Amino acid sequence: MVTLYALDGCPYCENVHDALNDNDIDYETIWTDPLHSDRNEVKRVSGQRGVPVIVDEARGVTMAESENILTFIERSLA
């Protein structure tokens, strides 16, 4: 299962959502707190508090930065 940590209204998160949907990838979205300092779950899984973050448990991948995530989706999940 793929998990996406995202913030409502974040354009980078929307790009990742679109790529996952366009490639018919099953995923769960966890909506994060708007306050950067309150994103403790994101920090726990990725070591930082920025979004988007994707976690692919099947491949053992946790990744931040939308461009890196989009490349991963294209090369590994599509």
Number of C-alpha atoms within 10 A of each C-alpha: 12 18 16 26 21 25 20 11 9 12 13 17 21 16 16 22 18 13 18 20 12 10 12 11 15 10 16 13 13 14 14 21 15 13 9 14 10 12 18 15 15 24 16 10 15 17 12 15 20 18 24 26 25 29 21 15 11 8 10 7 11 17 17 20 15 19 13 13 20 19 12 15 17 13 9 9 14 12
